[in-house]
Amino acid sequence: MRDHLILAGMVVAVFSGCSLLGTPIDQDTFYETFSKEACKQLKKCNRGAFESWYRDVNDCIDDLMNNADDAGWLDDWDNCSFDDDQAADCLDTLATSECDEVYEYDAFDDCAFDEIFYNCD
């Protein structure tokens, strides 16, 4: 349970505040790619917790996407400008972070969503 809260906390921490490893990404696909990287990190860094909550990475991604949709974040971002460089930095950092960086939230320093999505109506 504690680790599930850590994953939720990682996502929430990102909200308080392109390219994946050099590949361009856009506003419509950013959060799904972010979710994929967060889920891969959970599986890598805490396999036991991951396997107790999810069948596979796709199940985890679906869960995070559904939570974001239920919270209205995805619709809210439709009315924002998108900083693809900041998004790329976020995804690159998350994809290459070590487990201690994820649990210390250092992996999310480049993931301030209020800087990735800005000038929102």
C-alpha atoms as a printed R data frame, in Angstrom:
    type eleno elety resid chain resno       x      y       z
1   ATOM     1    CA   MET     A     1   0.000  0.000   0.000
2   ATOM     2    CA   ARG     A     2   2.803  2.389   0.916
3   ATOM     3    CA   ASP     A     3   4.419  1.965  -2.493
4   ATOM     4    CA   HIS     A     4   1.132  2.511  -4.324
5   ATOM     5    CA   LEU     A     5   0.916  5.800  -2.454
6   ATOM     6    CA   ILE     A     6   4.473  6.572  -3.552
7   ATOM     7    CA   LEU     A     7   3.482  6.150  -7.220
8   ATOM     8    CA   ALA     A     8   0.433  8.324  -6.668
9   ATOM     9    CA   GLY     A     9   2.639 10.811  -4.838
10  ATOM    10    CA   MET     A    10   5.072 10.877  -7.747
11  ATOM    11    CA   VAL     A    11   2.262 11.818 -10.095
12  ATOM    12    CA   VAL     A    12   0.856 14.401  -7.669
13  ATOM    13    CA   ALA     A    13   4.316 15.882  -7.100
14  ATOM    14    CA   VAL     A    14   4.657 16.439 -10.811
15  ATOM    15    CA   PHE     A    15   1.387 18.347 -10.898
16  ATOM    16    CA   SER     A    16   2.560 20.773  -8.207
17  ATOM    17    CA   GLY     A    17   5.084 22.180  -9.833
18  ATOM    18    CA   CYS     A    18   8.580 16.494 -26.833
19  ATOM    19    CA   SER     A    19  10.863 13.986 -26.949
20  ATOM    20    CA   LEU     A    20  11.596 10.775 -25.182
21  ATOM    21    CA   LEU     A    21  15.326 10.348 -25.451
22  ATOM    22    CA   GLY     A    22  15.428 12.664 -28.456
23  ATOM    23    CA   THR     A    23  12.176 11.707 -30.204
24  ATOM    24    CA   PRO     A    24   9.646 14.547 -30.703
25  ATOM    25    CA   ILE     A    25   6.440 14.327 -28.682
26  ATOM    26    CA   ASP     A    26   3.351 16.498 -28.715
27  ATOM    27    CA   GLN     A    27   0.793 17.736 -26.240
28  ATOM    28    CA   ASP     A    28  -1.671 14.967 -27.090
29  ATOM    29    CA   THR     A    29   0.733 12.122 -26.336
30  ATOM    30    CA   PHE     A    30   2.821 13.603 -23.524
31  ATOM    31    CA   TYR     A    31   0.877 12.316 -20.502
32  ATOM    32    CA   GLU     A    32   0.552  8.800 -21.907
33  ATOM    33    CA   THR     A    33   4.311  8.718 -22.512
34  ATOM    34    CA   PHE     A    34   4.899 10.139 -19.033
35  ATOM    35    CA   SER     A    35   2.638  7.426 -17.579
36  ATOM    36    CA   LYS     A    36   4.539  4.735 -19.468
37  ATOM    37    CA   GLU     A    37   7.867  5.927 -18.059
38  ATOM    38    CA   ALA     A    38   6.456  6.250 -14.513
39  ATOM    39    CA   CYS     A    39   5.059  2.709 -14.730
40  ATOM    40    CA   LYS     A    40   8.324  1.322 -16.080
41  ATOM    41    CA   GLN     A    41  10.139  2.973 -13.170
42  ATOM    42    CA   LEU     A    42   7.707  1.471 -10.652
43  ATOM    43    CA   LYS     A    43   8.191 -1.976 -12.185
44  ATOM    44    CA   LYS     A    44  11.976 -1.571 -12.161
45  ATOM    45    CA   CYS     A    45  12.252 -0.045  -8.700
46  ATOM    46    CA   ASN     A    46   9.526 -1.929  -6.842
47  ATOM    47    CA   ARG     A    47   8.537 -5.027  -8.775
48  ATOM    48    CA   GLY     A    48   6.627 -6.573  -5.859
49  ATOM    49    CA   ALA     A    49   4.307 -3.609  -5.493
50  ATOM    50    CA   PHE     A    50   3.941 -3.287  -9.251
51  ATOM    51    CA   GLU     A    51   2.949 -6.932  -9.655
52  ATOM    52    CA   SER     A    52   0.448 -6.726  -6.794
53  ATOM    53    CA   TRP     A    53  -1.411 -3.832  -8.487
54  ATOM    54    CA   TYR     A    54  -0.980 -4.386 -12.204
55  ATOM    55    CA   ARG     A    55  -0.879 -7.244 -14.704
56  ATOM    56    CA   ASP     A    56   1.632 -5.406 -16.878
57  ATOM    57    CA   VAL     A    57   2.887 -1.946 -17.840
58  ATOM    58    CA   ASN     A    58  -0.141 -1.349 -20.072
59  ATOM    59    CA   ASP     A    59  -2.475 -1.971 -17.118
60  ATOM    60    CA   CYS     A    60  -0.512  0.596 -15.096
61  ATOM    61    CA   ILE     A    61  -0.629  3.128 -17.955
62  ATOM    62    CA   ASP     A    62  -4.389  2.633 -18.279
63  ATOM    63    CA   ASP     A    63  -4.784  3.254 -14.544
64  ATOM    64    CA   LEU     A    64  -2.807  6.509 -14.631
65  ATOM    65    CA   MET     A    65  -4.578  7.676 -17.792
66  ATOM    66    CA   ASN     A    66  -8.000  6.917 -16.292
67  ATOM    67    CA   ASN     A    67  -7.098  8.765 -13.096
68  ATOM    68    CA   ALA     A    68  -5.934 11.813 -15.073
69  ATOM    69    CA   ASP     A    69  -9.076 11.714 -17.192
70  ATOM    70    CA   ASP     A    70 -11.324 11.358 -14.132
71  ATOM    71    CA   ALA     A    71  -9.571 14.324 -12.507
72  ATOM    72    CA   GLY     A    72 -10.110 16.432 -15.634
73  ATOM    73    CA   TRP     A    73  -6.410 17.098 -16.189
74  ATOM    74    CA   LEU     A    74  -6.411 15.953 -19.811
75  ATOM    75    CA   ASP     A    75  -9.304 18.261 -20.735
76  ATOM    76    CA   ASP     A    76  -7.741 21.146 -18.808
77  ATOM    77    CA   TRP     A    77  -4.508 20.825 -20.778
78  ATOM    78    CA   ASP     A    78  -6.356 21.157 -24.092
79  ATOM    79    CA   ASN     A    79  -6.623 24.871 -23.285
80  ATOM    80    CA   CYS     A    80  -2.907 25.360 -22.616
81  ATOM    81    CA   SER     A    81   0.244 26.113 -24.524
82  ATOM    82    CA   PHE     A    82   2.774 23.275 -24.510
83  ATOM    83    CA   ASP     A    83   6.534 23.553 -23.966
84  ATOM    84    CA   ASP     A    84   7.932 20.629 -25.923
85  ATOM    85    CA   ASP     A    85  11.491 21.265 -24.719
86  ATOM    86    CA   GLN     A    86  10.402 21.107 -21.070
87  ATOM    87    CA   ALA     A    87   8.353 17.985 -21.828
88  ATOM    88    CA   ALA     A    88  11.379 16.374 -23.480
89  ATOM    89    CA   ASP     A    89  13.563 17.174 -20.471
90  ATOM    90    CA   CYS     A    90  10.953 15.643 -18.161
91  ATOM    91    CA   LEU     A    91  10.648 12.416 -20.134
92  ATOM    92    CA   ASP     A    92  14.375 12.056 -20.724
93  ATOM    93    CA   THR     A    93  15.127 12.524 -17.026
94  ATOM    94    CA   LEU     A    94  12.405 10.127 -15.921
95  ATOM    95    CA   ALA     A    95  13.433  7.460 -18.446
96  ATOM    96    CA   THR     A    96  17.072  7.512 -17.374
97  ATOM    97    CA   SER     A    97  16.667  7.947 -13.610
98  ATOM    98    CA   GLU     A    98  17.914  5.470 -11.054
99  ATOM    99    CA   CYS     A    99  15.519  4.145  -8.409
100 ATOM   100    CA   ASP     A   100  16.875  6.378  -5.649
101 ATOM   101    CA   GLU     A   101  16.231  9.431  -7.850
102 ATOM   102    CA   VAL     A   102  12.643  8.320  -8.378
103 ATOM   103    CA   TYR     A   103  11.961  7.798  -4.673
104 ATOM   104    CA   GLU     A   104  13.687 11.061  -3.747
105 ATOM   105    CA   TYR     A   105  11.608 12.808  -6.467
106 ATOM   106    CA   ASP     A   106  14.823 14.066  -8.133
107 ATOM   107    CA   ALA     A   107  13.619 12.356 -11.299
108 ATOM   108    CA   PHE     A   108  10.729 14.805 -11.378
109 ATOM   109    CA   ASP     A   109  12.693 18.047 -11.102
110 ATOM   110    CA   ASP     A   110  12.202 18.625 -14.834
111 ATOM   111    CA   CYS     A   111   8.527 17.615 -14.688
112 ATOM   112    CA   ALA     A   112   6.751 20.695 -13.388
113 ATOM   113    CA   PHE     A   113   3.513 20.329 -15.326
114 ATOM   114    CA   ASP     A   114   2.693 23.998 -14.789
115 ATOM   115    CA   GLU     A   115   5.795 24.750 -16.879
116 ATOM   116    CA   ILE     A   116   5.093 22.096 -19.513
117 ATOM   117    CA   PHE     A   117   1.468 23.237 -19.876
118 ATOM   118    CA   TYR     A   118   1.277 27.030 -19.531
119 ATOM   119    CA   ASN     A   119  -0.904 30.016 -20.458
120 ATOM   120    CA   CYS     A   120  -3.976 27.935 -19.731
121 ATOM   121    CA   ASP     A   121  -7.390 29.477 -20.357
